Every structure is written in structure tokens, then in C-alpha cells.
Amino acid sequence: MSEEHLAHNYHPLDVTVESGEGAWVTDVTGRRYLDCLAAYSAVNFGHGHPALVAAAKDQLDRITLTSRAFHNDRLGPFAAALAELAHKDMVLPMNTGAEAVESAVKVARAWGYRVKGVPAERATIIVADGNFHGRTTTIISFSNDEQARADFGPFTPGFVSVPYGDAAAIEAAITPDTVAVLLEPIQGEAGIIVPPADYLPAVREITTRTNVLFIADEIQSGLGRTGATFQCDNVGVVPDLYLLGKALGGGIVPVSAVVGNADILGVLRPGEHGSTFGGNPLAAAVGTAVVELLATGEMQERARMLGERLQARLRDLLGHGVVAVRGAGLWAGIDIDPALATGRKVCELLAERGVLAKDTHGSTIRLAPPIVVSPEDLDWACDQLEAVLRELAA
């Protein structure tokens, strides 16, 4: 039925999920699988987290949508809580991660024209090669993934791409018309690419010195995934704008946000930007519950501890079908020996063994289980990967 009635813009594994609890999902036949993708980190806190489900159910009985034409009683507290978590002043609520990115592009351009004094229609934003920020027309305009771009032009101008991890290339690309540098602290879709430890601090110093905004796309890396509230925290950097999404909705509703200080987000005027569903009461209720989970620091610490365990197990596989392992916290990119198998093949064999993971870029697979996964289940997933690699090498 799915193949007949859905557009074919995805190639999912042959698993049809019916229900989920914690780190596990169950298919329509009753078979259970350990979810090691967590919907690309949207399910950081597990399927059906009791506190998040309770917040959603309570709000469903009250009101779910007002639009921003009126205030609602949940949005203000959510914005205040999220701003406090990020140590910023203001929140621009949206729905999807791509919307947050698009919103940040508009904010950066407006700031450039109204505050920095860039001449009209001249603003440029520096991005990194290998980036993934979404799939809208503007966002793919600054992607160098030809699969994402082919037959979707013409593209939006105003972006300059430089090598990821090279702060000197960013500095060399900055001109008087540069308004922002937009980066993923870790490139997720590219294969969990972790830059050198001094990269983001150098970018922060360069952008501060040249009066350019530093925008951190933490949509996948943020909200506990890497063992900190934000991956930027792990390298001691505070960007001008955080872009958040995925886990902000707790795996229940789409919630995203641009978070920054009033001297930047304050450039927006009534009528210039909006979203009918952005900041709706249901999203705000769930988002507030997510912030409350993160405010204790327990999720971040759990991701850090389990991540150390995961990385140690994966490193043991180097030379045994694995050629490289990267990651931070409970997020790993694993390069499979291309002579052994594609990433897709490994994921198919893992699914046969009850582990759900996702490939990317040929021979790479990524693991991002919910932070609530047990140590024993995490070890079991690694055991299955080891068994798959042995099977392929036989």
C-alpha cells in the first residue's frame, strides 16, 4: 500500500513499525527491534516517554492550535524555559528543522542590512562543504550533494561554501558583505563528521572579530545527543544563534526554534515572518516538557556515559570490517570496508537480527539510539553488528 500511494522519495528498510516503547519498536507481525536511529535524533528520549506523553495528552484536552494571531498560555513559558536553557534572550518558534534554518537565513540577512549596514541585496552567508541543513529549495542551493540538487534548480544565490573543518578557509571567504557563518557542529548526514577540536573555537573568534554572526545548526547534534545540551558546549563555544528541532518535539510533534539574543532576533518586525502552527499550544507543552528533562542534566550525562561505552565497543571492530569510527556522545558514524559490503547491506542484515540503523553515503552507517537505551541493549546491538561483519567476511 505504501509503495502504491506514497511518493517514492524514501527507500526505507523492509520493516513496518506499529508501536514503540523506550528504545524498542514493534512491527506489525509482533517482532521487536532495537531502534538505533531514533528518527535521526528526534526520539532522543525514547518512544512514548511518560513525561512527554503526559504533557501532550493533557494539552490535547485543552487546546491545540490558536495561530499566532492570538497569545496562548503555553507559548510564553516554553519560550522562557528554552531561552534559559540556551542562556539566550529570545526564541523564534517554528515546526521543522528546515523551517528553523530558513528562518535563520532571513534573520541573518535582516541583521546584516539593518544592523551591520550591508548594502541591499548583497548579503552572503558562508556554509561548509558536505553540509545538510534540510531539503527546501534555498537550503539545497548551498548543498553540494548532487542527489539533493539534480533537477531542482534554479537555485538561490547568496551562499559561499568552503571546506568543513578549515577555519582559515572561512576567514579567507569573509567579505564586508558576509552576514553569517552557518555550520553543523558535527556533520550528521555526511556520516557523523567531527571537526578538529579547535575548529569551532576558531570560527567563533573569527566571526566575533569580523562582525559576522555564527549560527550553529544543532538540530541533530543538540539536546543531549552528544553528551551535552549542545555540541557547542563540548568545545566551549557559544554561537549567536542556535537552530534546534527534532528532539525538541520529543518524537511526538514537530517543534523547532531559532534561539538567540534580542540584538539579533529583535530585528524581525510584525508581519515579516510567521508560521500558522509555529508555537502552537500542543508543541509548546511538549517542548516545555523536553526542556524540563534536559534542565536536570541527567540525559546529557547518560548520553556521555553510554557514548563512551559505545565508542569503545565500536573501536574494537576496527580492522574487522570497519575502517573508521567517529562520534560524540551517543552518536556514531561507522565506515564499513567497501570491499565487504555497502552500508545499506549492513543495515539490512542488522534488521534481520533485530537492530534498526541507517546508512549514508555508500559504506557508512550511523548509530543514534535513544538516550534511554540500557547498557545491556547497547552492548547487544554492538554484538549484532560484530556478528554481521563476521558473516560478511566468511
LUMFI-53499 format. One record per residue: x, z, y of N, C-alpha, C in turn; residue in three letters. Coordinates in pm, whole numbers, padded with zeros to 5 digits, always signed. Layout:
% residues N
XZYXZYXZYALA ...
% end
This chain:
% residues 394
+00083+00000-00121+00000+00000+00000+00087+00000+00126MET +00195+00080+00125+00282+00085+00241+00342-00051+00269SER +00389-00119+00165+00452-00250+00184+00354-00352+00240GLU +00228-00338+00205+00128-00436+00247+00086-00417+00392GLU +00076-00292+00436+00015-00265+00567+00112-00214+00673HIS +00237-00182+00637+00334-00135+00735+00431-00246+00771LEU +00468-00252+00899+00576-00343+00940+00703-00303+00865ALA +00783-00401+00832+00899-00378+00745+01025-00347+00826HIS +01014-00252+00917+01131-00214+00998+01207-00097+00937ASN +01167-00051+00818+01242+00051+00744+01258+00006+00600TYR +01363+00056+00535+01388+00030+00392+01405+00166+00324HIS +01295+00238+00305+01305+00375+00253+01343+00378+00105PRO +01395+00492+00063+01415+00516-00079+01278+00521-00147LEU +01277+00496-00276+01151+00488-00351+01101+00627-00389ASP +01070+00705-00287+01017+00841-00303+00898+00854-00208VAL +00784+00899-00258+00666+00917-00174+00635+01066-00165THR +00666+01125-00050+00655+01270-00033+00511+01310-00002VAL +00467+01417-00065+00331+01467-00046+00328+01601+00025GLU +00430+01686+00000+00431+01819+00061+00574+01870+00070SER +00591+01978+00145+00724+02035+00159+00718+02182+00196GLY +00822+02253+00159+00835+02395+00194+00983+02429+00200GLU +01026+02483+00314+01167+02518+00329+01254+02394+00324GLY +01351+02394+00234+01443+02282+00221+01398+02183+00114ALA +01282+02205+00053+01237+02123-00058+01112+02045-00023TRP +01101+01924-00080+00979+01844-00070+00933+01807-00210VAL +00805+01775-00221+00746+01738-00349+00679+01602-00335THR +00701+01514-00435+00642+01381-00427+00503+01379-00490ASP +00441+01264-00491+00302+01251-00537+00289+01272-00688VAL +00401+01271-00759+00396+01298-00903+00423+01444-00937THR +00455+01522-00833+00486+01663-00855+00634+01692-00868GLY +00719+01591-00856+00864+01615-00866+00917+01669-00735ARG +01008+01767-00745+01066+01829-00626+01204+01770-00595ARG +01234+01761-00467+01362+01711-00421+01418+01805-00314TYR +01549+01823-00315+01614+01895-00207+01636+01798-00092LEU +01580+01830+00023+01587+01743+00140+01719+01766+00212ASP +01809+01672+00199+01939+01683+00266+01952+01587+00383CYS +01839+01544+00435+01835+01463+00557+01764+01538+00670LEU +01661+01614+00635+01584+01692+00734+01534+01605+00848ALA +01486+01484+00811+01432+01391+00910+01528+01372+01027ALA +01652+01342+00991+01757+01319+01092+01770+01440+01187TYR +01760+01560+01131+01773+01687+01204+01648+01727+01280SER +01537+01659+01261+01412+01703+01322+01353+01824+01249ALA +01395+01845+01124+01344+01956+01044+01455+02059+01023VAL +01527+02092+01129+01636+02189+01120+01593+02322+01060ASN +01470+02363+01087+01425+02497+01048+01341+02495+00921PHE +01342+02383+00853+01273+02372+00725+01131+02322+00739GLY +01079+02272+00629+00940+02225+00626+00847+02346+00625HIS +00751+02342+00718+00650+02448+00720+00702+02584+00757GLY +00797+02593+00849+00847+02726+00889+00730+02811+00937HIS +00712+02930+00882+00592+03010+00912+00566+03033+01061PRO +00670+03064+01137+00651+03091+01280+00609+02966+01355ALA +00662+02852+01316+00628+02728+01385+00489+02680+01347LEU +00455+02691+01220+00320+02653+01176+00216+02743+01241VAL +00246+02872+01250+00152+02966+01311+00129+02932+01458ALA +00236+02896+01529+00222+02859+01670+00135+02735+01684ALA +00156+02638+01595+00078+02514+01601-00069+02541+01568ALA -00095+02618+01464-00233+02645+01424-00308+02722+01532LYS -00240+02818+01593-00304+02895+01699-00342+02805+01816ASP -00251+02713+01852-00278+02627+01966-00385+02522+01933GLN -00390+02477+01808-00492+02380+01768-00633+02432+01791LEU -00649+02561+01781-00780+02622+01803-00813+02642+01950ASP -00717+02617+02037-00738+02641+02181-00754+02510+02258ARG -00645+02439+02278-00649+02307+02342-00517+02238+02312ILE -00522+02105+02293-00402+02032+02253-00350+01936+02359THR -00436+01891+02451-00392+01792+02549-00471+01805+02678LEU -00398+01808+02789-00463+01810+02920-00416+01695+03008THR -00304+01633+02973-00225+01542+03057-00158+01626+03165SER -00069+01563+03239-00001+01636+03348-00079+01628+03478ARG -00202+01574+03472-00287+01575+03590-00329+01717+03625ALA -00322+01807+03526-00357+01947+03544-00246+02032+03482PHE -00239+02157+03524-00149+02251+03458-00209+02293+03324HIS -00123+02333+03230-00173+02404+03112-00093+02532+03095ASN -00150+02629+03030-00091+02763+03028+00031+02774+02937ASP +00062+02671+02858+00176+02680+02766+00301+02612+02820ARG +00284+02517+02911+00398+02438+02955+00497+02518+03039LEU +00448+02597+03133+00538+02676+03218+00626+02770+03137GLY +00569+02851+03048+00653+02939+02965+00753+02863+02879PRO +00712+02747+02826+00805+02666+02746+00922+02620+02831PHE +00893+02565+02948+01000+02516+03035+01094+02629+03074ALA +01039+02745+03106+01122+02858+03144+01212+02903+03028ALA +01156+02908+02908+01233+02952+02792+01343+02853+02757ALA +01312+02723+02762+01412+02623+02728+01522+02618+02834LEU +01483+02629+02961+01583+02631+03068+01677+02751+03051ALA +01622+02865+03014+01705+02984+02993+01800+02964+02875GLU +01751+02905+02767+01835+02881+02650+01954+02792+02686LEU +01929+02692+02771+02034+02597+02809+02111+02640+02933ALA +02073+02754+02994+02137+02803+03117+02128+02698+03228HIS +02009+02639+03240+01982+02542+03344+01857+02584+03421LYS +01822+02504+03524+01709+02539+03611+01577+02477+03568ASP +01583+02350+03526+01460+02271+03514+01454+02193+03384MET +01330+02158+03348+01304+02081+03226+01210+01965+03261VAL +01243+01847+03210+01154+01732+03217+01103+01706+03076LEU +00978+01744+03045+00929+01732+02907+00881+01590+02875PRO +00922+01542+02758+00876+01412+02710+00837+01429+02563MET +00836+01321+02488+00790+01327+02349+00900+01291+02249ASN +00952+01170+02259+01054+01124+02165+01193+01132+02226THR +01292+01127+02138+01429+01127+02187+01459+01008+02276GLY +01411+00891+02236+01435+00772+02318+01374+00788+02457ALA +01259+00852+02467+01199+00878+02599+01288+00967+02683GLU +01350+01067+02620+01441+01154+02694+01560+01075+02746ALA +01613+00985+02665+01725+00903+02708+01684+00812+02824VAL +01572+00743+02809+01523+00657+02916+01501+00737+03044GLU +01446+00856+03030+01421+00941+03148+01552+00978+03216SER +01653+01010+03136+01783+01048+03192+01847+00931+03265ALA +01829+00810+03213+01881+00691+03283+01816+00679+03421VAL +01686+00698+03428+01617+00691+03557+01663+00802+03651LYS +01676+00923+03598+01721+01036+03681+01861+01010+03735VAL +01950+00962+03648+02088+00938+03691+02094+00831+03800ALA +02015+00726+03783+02014+00620+03885+01958+00672+04017ARG +01848+00746+04009+01789+00801+04131+01887+00896+04200ALA +01954+00980+04122+02054+01071+04179+02166+00990+04246TRP +02208+00883+04181+02315+00801+04237+02277+00742+04371GLY +02155+00693+04382+02111+00631+04507+02079+00734+04615TYR +02014+00844+04576+01962+00938+04675+02058+01050+04711ARG +02150+01079+04621+02244+01189+04646+02386+01138+04664VAL +02433+01060+04571+02572+01011+04578+02588+00901+04682LYS +02482+00824+04705+02490+00718+04804+02536+00584+04750GLY +02514+00558+04623+02546+00428+04565+02453+00322+04627VAL +02504+00207+04664+02419+00101+04721+02309+00060+04623PRO +02195+00018+04675+02078-00017+04594+02113-00121+04488ALA +02059-00100+04369+02072-00192+04256+02215-00205+04204GLU +02302-00111+04238+02443-00121+04196+02482-00014+04094ARG +02395+00080+04063+02432+00193+03977+02472+00147+03837ALA +02580+00205+03785+02622+00179+03648+02638+00310+03572THR +02618+00302+03441+02632+00417+03352+02731+00379+03242ILE +02827+00466+03215+02926+00443+03111+02877+00504+02980ILE +02886+00428+02873+02847+00473+02739+02965+00449+02645VAL +02947+00485+02517+03055+00471+02421+03022+00369+02313ALA +03122+00296+02270+03105+00206+02156+03059+00285+02035ASP +02971+00224+01955+02921+00291+01836+02807+00386+01862GLY +02758+00389+01986+02653+00485+02022+02521+00453+01952ASN +02440+00558+01938+02300+00540+01901+02218+00639+01983PHE +02136+00586+02074+02052+00669+02159+01904+00636+02144HIS +01871+00544+02054+01732+00504+02036+01720+00354+02020GLY +01596+00304+02024+01574+00162+01995+01486+00092+02099ARG +01469+00149+02216+01396+00078+02320+01482-00037+02375THR +01419-00125+02450+01492-00242+02500+01610-00202+02587THR +01590-00106+02677+01702-00064+02762+01812+00000+02678THR +01776+00084+02583+01878+00155+02505+01959+00060+02418ILE +01893-00038+02354+01973-00130+02274+02056-00223+02362ILE +02024-00227+02491+02105-00307+02583+02247-00256+02590SER +02267-00126+02567+02404-00074+02570+02453-00031+02432PHE +02389-00083+02328+02437-00066+02191+02527-00184+02155SER +02622-00161+02064+02697-00275+02011+02668-00296+01862ASN +02553-00244+01819+02504-00266+01683+02422-00395+01685ASP +02477-00502+01632+02410-00631+01640+02278-00634+01565GLU +02264-00552+01460+02136-00546+01389+02027-00492+01481GLN +02063-00400+01569+01966-00343+01662+01934-00438+01777ALA +02023-00534+01804+02009-00619+01923+01957-00759+01893ARG +01987-00809+01775+01961-00951+01748+01815-00989+01771ALA +01794-01092+01853+01662-01149+01883+01574-01060+01970ASP +01633-00957+02035+01554-00868+02120+01591-00880+02268PHE +01676-00974+02303+01713-00990+02443+01604-01062+02522GLY +01617-01076+02656+01734-01039+02736+01745-00888+02756PRO +01866-00845+02786+01894-00703+02791+01908-00649+02934PHE +01896-00520+02945+01900-00451+03075+02045-00436+03122THR +02076-00477+03243+02213-00460+03294+02236-00317+03344PRO +02361-00291+03384+02394-00163+03446+02467-00066+03357GLY +02523-00113+03244+02592-00026+03150+02729-00083+03116PHE +02826+00006+03100+02962-00031+03061+02998+00051+02938VAL +03045-00015+02832+03078+00056+02709+03229+00061+02690SER +03278+00179+02650+03422+00199+02626+03439+00264+02489VAL +03559+00264+02435+03581+00325+02301+03545+00473+02299PRO +03479+00515+02192+03442+00656+02176+03567+00739+02147TYR +03574+00855+02207+03686+00944+02186+03803+00921+02279GLY +03791+00826+02369+03900+00788+02460+03862+00824+02603ASP +03903+00943+02648+03867+00988+02782+03934+00903+02889ALA +04056+00856+02861+04126+00772+02959+04050+00642+02984ALA +03985+00590+02881+03907+00467+02898+03787+00492+02988ALA +03728+00610+02977+03617+00645+03066+03666+00651+03210ILE +03777+00719+03232+03829+00732+03369+03861+00595+03427GLU +03917+00507+03345+03953+00375+03393+03831+00291+03427ALA +03718+00320+03361+03596+00242+03383+03514+00290+03502ALA +03545+00408+03554+03467+00464+03665+03498+00388+03794ILE +03389+00352+03864+03399+00288+03995+03314+00369+04094THR +03317+00334+04222+03230+00404+04317+03081+00391+04282PRO +03043+00292+04201+02903+00272+04164+02863+00345+04035ASP +02957+00413+03972+02927+00483+03848+02846+00610+03878THR +02732+00624+03814+02648+00741+03839+02652+00840+03723VAL +02684+00796+03603+02680+00888+03488+02765+00836+03373ALA +02805+00931+03289+02862+00902+03157+02766+00963+03056VAL +02718+00881+02964+02621+00922+02863+02688+00917+02726LEU +02696+01033+02659+02766+01041+02531+02691+01126+02431LEU +02709+01096+02303+02674+01188+02196+02797+01277+02171GLU +02782+01409+02172+02897+01496+02143+02955+01470+02005PRO +02870+01432+01910+02910+01378+01780+02822+01256+01757ILE +02882+01144+01720+02801+01025+01697+02737+01033+01558GLN +02604+01045+01556+02533+01067+01431+02512+00941+01349GLY +02442+00844+01406+02411+00722+01332+02538+00647+01293GLU +02644+00662+01369+02770+00594+01339+02838+00651+01215ALA +02792+00767+01168+02850+00826+01048+02905+00965+01068GLY +02848+01041+01160+02893+01177+01195+03040+01168+01241ILE +03060+01095+01349+03194+01075+01404+03223+01187+01503ILE +03320+01272+01469+03357+01386+01552+03478+01346+01637VAL +03466+01350+01769+03579+01308+01854+03689+01414+01856PRO +03805+01380+01911+03911+01480+01926+03861+01601+02006PRO +03915+01718+01975+03868+01842+02036+03880+01843+02187ALA +03976+01768+02241+03995+01768+02387+03916+01660+02458ASP +03837+01581+02384+03766+01467+02442+03659+01510+02542TYR +03563+01589+02498+03454+01629+02587+03504+01714+02704LEU +03596+01809+02682+03651+01879+02800+03717+01784+02899PRO +03787+01682+02852+03849+01586+02943+03742+01506+03017ALA +03636+01466+02946+03526+01393+03011+03462+01480+03119VAL +03444+01608+03088+03385+01699+03188+03474+01708+03311ARG +03603+01720+03294+03693+01729+03408+03692+01600+03490GLU +03693+01487+03422+03694+01358+03490+03565+01336+03570ILE +03451+01364+03507+03324+01340+03575+03304+01435+03692THR +03349+01558+03678+03339+01653+03790+03425+01605+03907THR +03545+01564+03876+03639+01522+03981+03593+01394+04051ARG +03526+01306+03982+03486+01176+04039+03340+01173+04084THR +03273+01289+04081+03133+01299+04123+03043+01204+04043ASN +03054+01216+03911+02974+01139+03816+02905+01237+03723VAL +02779+01213+03691+02706+01301+03601+02754+01286+03458LEU +02760+01396+03387+02792+01396+03244+02662+01430+03170PHE +02612+01333+03093+02487+01350+03018+02521+01360+02869ILE +02482+01470+02807+02509+01491+02665+02381+01469+02584ALA +02383+01368+02499+02271+01341+02410+02286+01432+02288ASP +02218+01546+02293+02222+01644+02184+02096+01635+02098GLU +02034+01520+02093+01908+01505+02022+01925+01530+01873ILE +02037+01483+01816+02066+01515+01676+02159+01634+01661GLN +02258+01646+01748+02360+01750+01730+02317+01887+01780SER +02213+01892+01864+02176+02018+01926+02080+02103+01847GLY +02052+02221+01900+01951+02314+01848+01986+02367+01709LEU +02112+02407+01694+02154+02479+01575+02228+02399+01472GLY +02214+02268+01472+02267+02184+01364+02417+02203+01341ARG +02495+02214+01448+02641+02219+01434+02697+02362+01439THR +02611+02460+01420+02657+02598+01422+02660+02660+01560GLY +02598+02594+01655+02586+02645+01792+02455+02593+01848ALA +02411+02648+01961+02288+02596+02021+02306+02448+02054THR +02422+02414+02111+02457+02276+02141+02597+02250+02089PHE +02624+02129+02046+02761+02094+02006+02855+02111+02123GLN +02808+02088+02246+02893+02111+02363+02946+02253+02368CYS +02867+02349+02319+02912+02488+02316+03038+02504+02231ASP +03044+02427+02124+03158+02440+02032+03290+02398+02093ASN +03284+02318+02200+03408+02274+02266+03416+02328+02409VAL +03330+02423+02443+03338+02490+02572+03304+02404+02692GLY +03206+02315+02674+03170+02220+02780+03024+02239+02819VAL +02995+02229+02949+02858+02232+02998+02831+02101+03071VAL +02745+02016+03015+02714+01888+03082+02618+01909+03199PRO +02597+01806+03276+02499+01813+03385+02357+01805+03331ASP +02338+01723+03229+02206+01708+03166+02220+01715+03015LEU +02132+01793+02952+02117+01790+02807+01997+01703+02773TYR +02011+01619+02672+01898+01546+02618+01865+01606+02482LEU +01742+01655+02467+01700+01724+02346+01578+01658+02286LEU +01561+01671+02158+01446+01615+02089+01448+01660+01944GLY +01396+01579+01855+01395+01604+01711+01358+01748+01678LYS +01456+01838+01659+01428+01975+01617+01348+02054+01719ALA +01341+02006+01843+01265+02078+01945+01117+02083+01910LEU +01070+01988+01828+00931+01988+01783+00913+02054+01648GLY +01018+02113+01594+01005+02190+01471+00960+02110+01350GLY +00969+01978+01356+00920+01896+01247+00769+01890+01241GLY +00703+01931+01347+00556+01936+01350+00498+01835+01447ILE +00551+01833+01568+00505+01738+01670+00627+01682+01741VAL +00619+01560+01796+00731+01507+01873+00743+01578+02008PRO +00859+01637+02033+00887+01706+02160+01029+01669+02201VAL +01046+01627+02324+01180+01601+02375+01187+01652+02518SER +01309+01655+02571+01325+01707+02706+01459+01665+02764ALA +01460+01649+02895+01583+01642+02973+01595+01777+03042VAL +01710+01841+03029+01728+01976+03083+01848+01974+03177VAL +01829+02021+03299+01938+02020+03396+01906+02110+03513GLY +01988+02104+03614+01968+02186+03733+01887+02111+03839ASN +01835+02188+03934+01744+02134+04033+01809+02030+04124ALA +01942+02039+04144+02007+01943+04232+02012+01803+04170ASP +01982+01794+04040+01979+01664+03973+01836+01628+03935ILE +01771+01710+03853+01633+01680+03813+01537+01683+03931LEU +01577+01753+04035+01492+01761+04153+01480+01633+04232GLY +01555+01529+04193+01544+01402+04267+01413+01330+04237VAL +01347+01364+04126+01221+01298+04091+01109+01345+04182LEU +01027+01250+04223+00913+01280+04311+00783+01251+04236ARG +00674+01315+04276+00545+01290+04210+00511+01141+04207PRO +00470+01095+04089+00431+00957+04072+00541+00863+04027GLY +00666+00911+04027+00778+00823+03991+00805+00818+03841GLU +00761+00917+03769+00788+00921+03625+00684+01010+03561HIS +00650+00982+03436+00549+01066+03373+00528+01031+03228GLY +00436+01106+03166+00400+01086+03026+00268+01157+03002SER +00170+01086+02948+00040+01148+02921+00055+01266+02825THR +00136+01247+02721+00150+01351+02619+00268+01444+02646PHE +00361+01406+02731+00476+01491+02758+00434+01625+02814GLY +00481+01732+02750+00445+01866+02796+00307+01911+02757GLY +00247+01845+02657+00112+01886+02618+00112+02027+02559ASN -00002+02098+02562-00004+02238+02519+00041+02260+02375PRO +00006+02169+02285+00048+02185+02146+00200+02173+02134LEU +00256+02072+02197+00401+02054+02195+00472+02173+02259ALA +00417+02221+02370+00479+02334+02439+00474+02461+02355ALA +00364+02481+02283+00353+02600+02198+00456+02597+02085ALA +00468+02481+02021+00566+02468+01913+00707+02476+01970VAL +00732+02409+02081+00864+02413+02143+00906+02554+02182GLY +00812+02632+02231+00843+02771+02266+00882+02849+02141THR +00812+02827+02032+00844+02896+01907+00982+02856+01856ALA +01020+02728+01875+01154+02683+01838+01260+02754+01921VAL +01237+02762+02050+01333+02830+02138+01346+02976+02097VAL +01237+03039+02061+01242+03179+02016+01326+03195+01890GLU +01317+03099+01799+01402+03103+01679+01549+03096+01715LEU +01581+03010+01812+01720+02989+01849+01774+03102+01937LEU +01687+03171+02007+01731+03273+02102+01805+03388+02034ALA +01776+03412+01907+01843+03523+01835+01984+03487+01792THR +02013+03357+01782+02144+03313+01735+02160+03310+01585GLY +02058+03355+01512+02070+03364+01367+02077+03226+01302GLU +01999+03131+01351+02002+02996+01294+02138+02930+01316MET +02192+02949+01436+02321+02889+01466+02430+02946+01374GLN +02429+03077+01355+02529+03141+01270+02512+03098+01125GLU +02389+03085+01080+02365+03041+00943+02417+02898+00921ARG +02392+02810+01019+02442+02673+01009+02595+02671+01005ALA +02656+02759+01082+02803+02763+01085+02858+02809+00950ARG +02801+02916+00896+02850+02970+00768+02826+02874+00653MET +02704+02819+00645+02674+02725+00538+02753+02596+00555LEU +02778+02558+00681+02857+02439+00706+02999+02452+00654GLY +03059+02568+00669+03193+02591+00615+03192+02575+00463GLU +03087+02625+00400+03073+02614+00255+03058+02467+00214ARG +02973+02393+00287+02950+02253+00257+03078+02171+00276LEU +03145+02191+00388+03266+02112+00414+03373+02138+00309GLN +03386+02263+00265+03486+02295+00162+03456+02222+00032ALA +03328+02221-00008+03290+02151-00131+03314+02001-00120ARG +03282+01945-00004+03299+01801+00014+03445+01761+00017LEU +03528+01844+00075+03672+01812+00078+03731+01807-00062ARG +03674+01885-00154+03721+01881-00293+03698+01745-00358ASP +03608+01665-00300+03576+01534-00357+03667+01424-00305LEU +03752+01455-00206+03845+01355-00155+03937+01308-00267LEU +03948+01177-00280+04028+01122-00387+03953+01105-00518GLY +03829+01150-00519+03745+01139-00638+03618+01060-00604HIS +03637+00947-00539+03524+00863-00498+03491+00878-00352GLY +03549+00977-00285+03529+01000-00142+03661+00975-00070VAL +03656+00896+00037+03779+00864+00110+03791+00940+00243VAL +03680+00995+00294+03686+01072+00418+03562+01161+00430ALA +03581+01277+00491+03472+01371+00517+03483+01416+00661VAL +03372+01412+00733+03368+01457+00872+03247+01546+00891ARG +03250+01628+00995+03130+01704+01023+03153+01824+01111GLY +03043+01892+01141+03044+02016+01217+02919+02092+01178ALA +02934+02220+01151+02820+02297+01105+02761+02236+00980GLY +02630+02234+00974+02561+02186+00854+02526+02037+00869LEU +02628+01958+00899+02611+01814+00926+02737+01745+00881TRP +02725+01654+00784+02844+01593+00726+02827+01443+00710ALA +02933+01371+00738+02942+01229+00708+03046+01210+00599GLY +03011+01136+00495+03095+01121+00378+03117+00973+00353ILE +03240+00929+00359+03272+00789+00333+03302+00771+00185ASP +03217+00694+00119+03235+00664-00022+03334+00549-00036ILE +03419+00554-00137+03510+00444-00165+03427+00317-00184ASP +03441+00218-00096+03356+00098-00108+03378+00021-00237PRO +03492+00043-00303+03514-00020-00433+03429+00044-00541ALA +03378+00164-00512+03299+00237-00610+03151+00207-00596LEU +03100+00212-00473+02957+00190-00451+02928+00186-00302ALA +02812+00132-00270+02762+00140-00133+02701+00278-00110THR +02684+00313+00016+02615+00437+00046+02473+00435-00006GLY +02408+00322+00004+02270+00309-00046+02264+00340-00195ARG +02357+00285-00272+02357+00309-00417+02375+00457-00448LYS +02465+00522-00376+02487+00666-00399+02360+00744-00367VAL +02291+00708-00259+02168+00778-00223+02058+00755-00327CYS +02052+00635-00384+01954+00608-00488+01981+00694-00612GLU +02108+00706-00648+02142+00788-00765+02121+00936-00737LEU +02147+00979-00614+02118+01118-00578+01968+01147-00588LEU +01886+01052-00542+01741+01072-00550+01696+01086-00696ALA +01757+01010-00785+01724+01024-00927+01755+01163-00978GLU +01851+01229-00914+01890+01365-00953+01821+01473-00870ARG +01732+01430-00778+01655+01527-00702+01713+01567-00569GLY +01799+01484-00512+01858+01512-00380+01829+01394-00289VAL +01772+01420-00172+01743+01314-00076+01848+01314+00034LEU +01915+01199+00050+02015+01181+00155+01998+01040+00210ALA +02075+01006+00312+02059+00876+00378+02195+00813+00403LYS +02202+00684+00375+02325+00609+00401+02325+00554+00543ASP +02441+00514+00587+02455+00447+00716+02582+00365+00714THR +02579+00250+00776+02698+00166+00791+02772+00143+00660HIS +02703+00091+00564+02768+00045+00441+02798+00153+00339GLY +02916+00213+00348+02958+00304+00242+02952+00451+00283SER +02888+00483+00394+02882+00621+00442+02746+00683+00411THR +02747+00806+00364+02624+00883+00351+02635+01006+00439ILE +02520+01058+00479+02519+01177+00565+02433+01284+00503ARG +02476+01406+00519+02402+01521+00470+02369+01612+00588LEU +02242+01648+00600+02198+01738+00707+02078+01818+00656ALA +02100+01906+00558+01987+01982+00504+01930+02078+00608PRO +01805+02120+00591+01753+02223+00681+01842+02346+00682PRO +01851+02411+00795+01938+02528+00808+01894+02642+00717ILE +01768+02641+00676+01716+02747+00588+01755+02725+00442VAL +01825+02617+00410+01865+02593+00271+01945+02712+00219VAL +01929+02744+00091+02002+02856+00033+02143+02810-00004SER +02240+02903-00008+02375+02865-00050+02376+02803-00190PRO +02293+02858-00278+02288+02807-00415+02237+02663-00420GLU +02134+02635-00341+02080+02499-00338+02181+02402-00276ASP +02255+02449-00178+02357+02365-00116+02466+02331-00218LEU +02508+02431-00295+02606+02407-00400+02552+02308-00503ASP +02425+02323-00537+02363+02234-00636+02364+02090-00586TRP +02335+02070-00458+02338+01935-00402+02478+01875-00413ALA +02579+01955-00385+02717+01907-00397+02751+01876-00543CYS +02699+01958-00635+02719+01931-00777+02661+01794-00814ASP +02545+01762-00760+02482+01634-00791+02562+01517-00734GLN +02616+01535-00615+02699+01429-00558+02824+01409-00643LEU +02884+01518-00685+03003+01508-00770+02969+01436-00901GLU +02854+01467-00957+02812+01403-01083+02787+01254-01062ALA +02727+01216-00951+02703+01075-00921+02835+01000-00910VAL +02932+01060-00843+03060+00994-00827+03131+00977-00961LEU +03121+01078-01047+03178+01066-01182+03109+00955-01261ARG +02979+00949-01249+02902+00846-01318+02944+00706-01273GLU +02962+00689-01142+03002+00558-01090+03144+00520-01130LEU +03230+00619-01145+03370+00592-01180+03389+00566-01328ALA +03291+00605-01409+03306+00593-01555+03309+00447-01601ALA 
% end
